Amino acid sequence: MTLEKYSHAEDLALAMELADAADSIALSRYQSLDLIITTKPDNTPVTDADRATEQAIRAILTAKRPTDGLLGEEFGETENIGSRYWVIDPIDGTKNFMRGVPTWATLIALVEDGEVVVGVASAPALTRRWYAAHGLGAYVTFNDGAPRKISVSQISEIKDASITYSDFVRWNERRSAFTSLIDSCDRSRGLGDFWSHMLVAEGAADIAVEPSLALWDMAALDIIVREAGGKFSSISGEPGPHHRSGLSTNGLLHDQVVKHLNGNTG
């Protein structure tokens, strides 16, 4: 089957359509008294909303991009994963979703030759959606209003920075370096998940960091942060979302933060 050629703008338009479908399903199940919750083999929770949302996205992609591969959190990867594939987290922040906390989102990304080129983070309970495509900039919409172009902050020293993170779990041998980084910053908040990174993209925070993530947790965030002028890497400094941890900064702070997290503050 011949691979079709699409512009990044066309792919972004499709990603937004996928996000619309996801919002409709996820919101209809949010705070439902009959929400079905089960436990996956890795002991993390999953709801019927996670599965229904991913199934809907897969159905649209099968119809509109049959030659593209797909990797989703709930149903794995298609056989034709190839060099061009979509990465889906149907509900990032499932535990928040289950508890009625509004900070959850559907994350949709497109990867070409190892690089994320399109990303959407849609958080309907917050009435916000962030999106970006390679070379087209990063934007946010609020309450279905007009898109606003976003950009990272210009803070250049850690002592003046605002840092966001999820929690203190899974830091292991880097925990002391992590707490030292927090102590070195001007302000810290445990917001977590996608929202921390989107605040960096908007310039409302300067650093967002998480020690243990999957590709579907990070792919959409990567392109949005980069198109807003920031940097995205692992906590070891490896660029991109393929290295099982996530660090977003405004770019000016990136090297300093990587050094700090890896025990090199000299």
Backbone torsions as a table, in degrees:
resi	resn	phi	psi	omega
1	MET	NA	128.0	-177.2
2	THR	-75.7	135.0	177.3
3	LEU	-74.1	129.9	177.0
4	GLU	-78.4	153.1	177.5
5	LYS	-104.9	127.3	178.8
6	TYR	-129.6	150.4	174.3
7	SER	-77.6	160.7	176.7
8	HIS	-62.9	-33.0	178.0
9	ALA	-65.0	-40.3	178.1
10	GLU	-66.2	-41.5	178.3
11	ASP	-65.7	-37.9	177.1
12	LEU	-64.6	-40.8	178.3
13	ALA	-60.2	-39.9	177.6
14	LEU	-67.6	-41.3	178.2
15	ALA	-59.3	-38.0	177.7
16	MET	-67.7	-36.3	175.5
17	GLU	-64.1	-42.6	176.9
18	LEU	-60.5	-41.5	179.8
19	ALA	-64.7	-37.8	177.2
20	ASP	-60.5	-44.8	179.7
21	ALA	-64.6	-41.8	-179.8
22	ALA	-63.6	-44.5	179.8
23	ASP	-57.8	-43.2	-176.9
24	SER	-61.9	-43.9	-177.6
25	ILE	-72.7	-49.8	-175.1
26	ALA	-63.6	-43.2	179.8
27	LEU	-63.7	-33.7	-179.3
28	SER	-67.4	-21.3	-179.8
29	ARG	-103.7	-10.5	-178.2
30	TYR	-67.0	129.3	-178.5
31	GLN	63.9	22.7	176.8
32	SER	-76.3	137.9	179.9
33	LEU	-72.2	-19.5	-178.7
34	ASP	-106.6	22.3	177.8
35	LEU	-57.9	130.5	-178.9
36	ILE	-95.2	121.7	-176.7
37	ILE	-120.4	128.3	174.9
38	THR	-129.3	173.9	-178.9
39	THR	-113.4	130.8	178.7
40	LYS	-80.7	167.8	179.7
41	PRO	-56.1	-26.4	179.1
42	ASP	-87.8	11.3	177.4
43	ASN	70.4	17.1	173.6
44	THR	-98.2	150.5	-177.2
45	PRO	-79.7	154.1	173.0
46	VAL	-142.3	143.6	-179.5
47	THR	-113.4	166.2	174.3
48	ASP	-61.6	-26.2	178.4
49	ALA	-68.4	-41.2	176.1
50	ASP	-55.8	-50.2	-175.2
51	ARG	-68.3	-43.0	-179.1
52	ALA	-65.1	-38.6	-179.8
53	THR	-65.2	-46.7	179.5
54	GLU	-65.4	-39.0	178.3
55	GLN	-61.1	-39.2	178.9
56	ALA	-65.8	-42.3	178.6
57	ILE	-63.9	-42.8	179.4
58	ARG	-61.6	-39.7	-179.2
59	ALA	-64.0	-42.1	179.3
60	ILE	-66.3	-44.0	-180.0
61	LEU	-65.4	-37.8	177.7
62	THR	-60.6	-38.3	-179.4
63	ALA	-76.9	-39.4	-170.6
64	LYS	-102.2	-21.5	178.2
65	ARG	-137.9	63.4	-174.0
66	PRO	-64.4	-20.2	-179.4
67	THR	-92.3	-7.3	179.2
68	ASP	-82.8	147.9	171.9
69	GLY	-81.9	172.0	-178.1
70	LEU	-151.4	131.9	173.0
71	LEU	-123.3	120.1	179.6
72	GLY	-125.2	151.7	-178.1
73	GLU	-62.5	-39.3	-171.2
74	GLU	-90.1	-28.9	-174.3
75	PHE	-124.6	13.1	172.2
76	GLY	74.2	-155.2	-175.1
77	GLU	-110.3	152.4	176.2
78	THR	-78.6	164.7	-179.1
79	GLU	-67.1	-30.5	-176.5
80	ASN	-95.3	44.9	-173.7
81	ILE	-58.4	-43.8	170.5
82	GLY	54.8	-158.0	-179.0
83	SER	-95.3	-7.7	178.6
84	ARG	-127.8	114.5	-176.4
85	TYR	-153.7	152.9	177.6
86	TRP	-91.8	145.0	178.8
87	VAL	-122.2	124.3	-171.3
88	ILE	-125.6	127.9	164.1
89	ASP	-115.2	104.3	-172.1
90	PRO	-62.4	-38.8	173.4
91	ILE	-141.3	102.9	173.3
92	ASP	-84.1	120.1	-173.4
93	GLY	98.8	42.0	-178.3
94	THR	-58.4	-39.3	180.0
95	LYS	-64.7	-36.7	173.5
96	ASN	-63.6	-46.7	179.7
97	PHE	-54.9	-45.2	-178.5
98	MET	-64.0	-35.4	-175.0
99	ARG	-89.5	-4.3	-177.4
100	GLY	85.0	14.9	175.0
101	VAL	-84.5	129.2	-170.0
102	PRO	-77.6	-2.0	-178.5
103	THR	-87.7	79.2	172.5
104	TRP	-142.7	158.0	-174.9
105	ALA	-155.6	155.5	166.5
106	THR	-91.6	128.8	-179.1
107	LEU	-111.1	125.8	-176.5
108	ILE	-129.9	128.6	-179.5
109	ALA	-142.1	155.7	174.1
110	LEU	-121.7	127.5	179.8
111	VAL	-109.9	131.8	173.8
112	GLU	-126.4	122.0	178.6
113	ASP	51.6	41.5	175.6
114	GLY	86.3	-7.7	-179.3
115	GLU	-111.0	135.9	175.3
116	VAL	-75.2	127.0	-176.6
117	VAL	-115.9	-15.8	178.4
118	VAL	-142.0	140.0	176.4
119	GLY	-150.7	140.7	175.3
120	VAL	-135.1	132.9	172.1
121	ALA	-122.3	107.0	-174.0
122	SER	-110.5	119.0	-176.1
123	ALA	-120.0	80.4	-172.4
124	PRO	-65.7	-29.3	178.6
125	ALA	-71.2	-19.8	173.0
126	LEU	-97.0	0.1	-176.1
127	THR	53.7	37.2	-179.7
128	ARG	-129.9	149.1	172.5
129	ARG	-144.3	128.9	176.8
130	TRP	-109.5	144.7	179.4
131	TYR	-157.2	159.4	-178.8
132	ALA	-162.4	157.8	171.2
133	ALA	-143.7	153.4	-175.2
134	HIS	-54.5	120.6	177.4
135	GLY	80.5	0.5	-175.3
136	LEU	-111.0	-1.5	179.5
137	GLY	87.5	175.9	179.9
138	ALA	-121.1	144.8	-173.3
139	TYR	-140.4	159.2	171.7
140	VAL	-132.9	145.0	170.5
141	THR	-119.5	147.4	179.3
142	PHE	-126.9	124.4	176.9
143	ASN	54.6	41.3	179.4
144	ASP	61.6	23.0	178.5
145	GLY	-81.7	-171.6	-178.8
146	ALA	-67.2	143.6	178.5
147	PRO	-62.8	142.1	175.7
148	ARG	-120.0	125.1	178.8
149	LYS	-68.9	138.4	-176.4
150	ILE	-118.9	156.5	177.8
151	SER	-151.5	156.1	-177.2
152	VAL	-75.0	169.2	-179.1
153	SER	-76.5	175.3	178.3
154	GLN	-114.0	19.1	176.4
155	ILE	-64.7	130.1	-173.6
156	SER	-116.3	-5.1	179.7
157	GLU	-128.0	138.7	-177.6
158	ILE	-57.9	-35.5	-177.7
159	LYS	-63.0	-19.6	179.9
160	ASP	-102.7	1.0	-168.7
161	ALA	-88.5	155.0	171.4
162	SER	-107.2	124.9	-177.3
163	ILE	-114.0	140.9	176.8
164	THR	-126.3	151.8	-175.5
165	TYR	-160.5	173.6	178.8
166	SER	-87.8	-60.2	-178.4
167	ASP	-164.8	-168.0	-177.4
168	PHE	-101.3	11.5	-178.3
169	VAL	-81.2	145.4	173.0
170	ARG	69.2	16.6	175.5
171	TRP	-80.3	-24.8	174.4
172	ASN	49.8	-124.3	-174.5
173	GLU	-69.0	-14.7	179.2
174	ARG	-93.8	4.1	-173.8
175	ARG	-61.6	-42.6	-179.2
176	SER	-66.1	-37.2	177.4
177	ALA	-66.8	-37.0	178.6
178	PHE	-65.1	-48.3	179.9
179	THR	-65.9	-33.6	175.8
180	SER	-64.6	-39.5	177.8
181	LEU	-62.7	-44.4	178.2
182	ILE	-59.1	-44.9	-179.7
183	ASP	-63.5	-26.9	-177.8
184	SER	-81.6	-17.2	-178.0
185	CYS	-85.7	161.7	178.9
186	ASP	-73.7	-31.4	-172.0
187	ARG	-152.2	143.8	177.6
188	SER	-139.4	145.2	177.5
189	ARG	-144.3	135.0	178.2
190	GLY	-90.4	71.1	-176.4
191	LEU	-86.4	-46.5	169.9
192	GLY	78.9	170.3	176.5
193	ASP	53.5	-151.4	-175.0
194	PHE	-59.6	-34.0	-169.1
195	TRP	-63.4	-38.4	178.1
196	SER	-54.0	-46.5	-175.9
197	HIS	-71.9	-33.6	177.4
198	MET	-70.2	-31.7	174.6
199	LEU	-65.8	-34.9	174.2
200	VAL	-64.5	-44.8	179.3
201	ALA	-60.7	-33.6	-180.0
202	GLU	-81.9	-11.5	-176.2
203	GLY	85.1	7.2	179.4
204	ALA	-82.9	-23.1	171.9
205	ALA	-132.8	166.6	-174.9
206	ASP	-115.1	-22.9	-178.5
207	ILE	-140.9	135.2	170.2
208	ALA	-134.3	133.6	-173.2
209	VAL	-146.3	138.5	176.0
210	GLU	-142.9	135.6	-170.3
211	PRO	-85.5	-15.3	-174.2
212	SER	-147.9	105.8	-177.2
213	LEU	-140.8	158.1	173.0
214	ALA	-99.5	166.6	-179.3
215	LEU	-55.6	-41.7	-177.8
216	TRP	-67.5	-20.3	175.1
217	ASP	-74.5	-23.6	-166.5
218	MET	-117.6	-27.3	-168.6
219	ALA	-55.5	-49.1	-179.2
220	ALA	-65.4	-36.5	-178.5
221	LEU	-65.8	-38.1	-178.3
222	ASP	-54.0	-54.5	-175.9
223	ILE	-69.3	-34.9	179.8
224	ILE	-66.8	-44.5	177.8
225	VAL	-62.9	-44.6	-177.8
226	ARG	-66.5	-41.6	179.7
227	GLU	-70.1	-19.2	173.9
228	ALA	-84.6	-0.2	176.9
229	GLY	101.8	2.7	-178.5
230	GLY	-96.8	-168.7	177.6
231	LYS	-126.0	147.3	176.5
232	PHE	-132.2	130.5	179.7
233	SER	-154.4	-179.2	167.4
234	SER	-75.7	171.1	178.4
235	ILE	-71.3	-12.1	173.8
236	SER	-88.4	-5.9	177.0
237	GLY	98.3	6.0	178.7
238	GLU	-77.2	123.1	-175.2
239	PRO	-62.7	146.6	173.1
240	GLY	93.2	179.2	-173.0
241	PRO	-101.1	17.9	-172.1
242	HIS	-98.8	14.1	-168.3
243	HIS	-123.9	21.0	166.5
244	ARG	71.0	13.3	168.7
245	SER	-153.6	161.2	-174.2
246	GLY	-133.6	130.8	176.1
247	LEU	-133.7	117.8	172.7
248	SER	-110.2	136.1	171.9
249	THR	-141.4	175.0	176.1
250	ASN	-76.7	3.8	179.3
251	GLY	94.0	-48.3	-180.0
252	LEU	-63.5	-30.7	-176.6
253	LEU	-96.0	-6.1	-165.5
254	HIS	-59.8	-53.2	-177.8
255	ASP	-61.6	-38.2	178.4
256	GLN	-62.5	-42.8	-178.4
257	VAL	-68.0	-43.4	178.4
258	VAL	-58.8	-45.1	178.7
259	LYS	-61.1	-43.4	-178.4
260	HIS	-62.5	-44.9	-177.8
261	LEU	-69.5	-20.0	-178.9
262	ASN	-107.8	22.0	171.7
263	GLY	75.9	20.2	-179.7
264	ASN	-123.2	85.4	-178.5
265	THR	-106.1	10.6	-179.5
266	GLY	-79.3	NA	NA
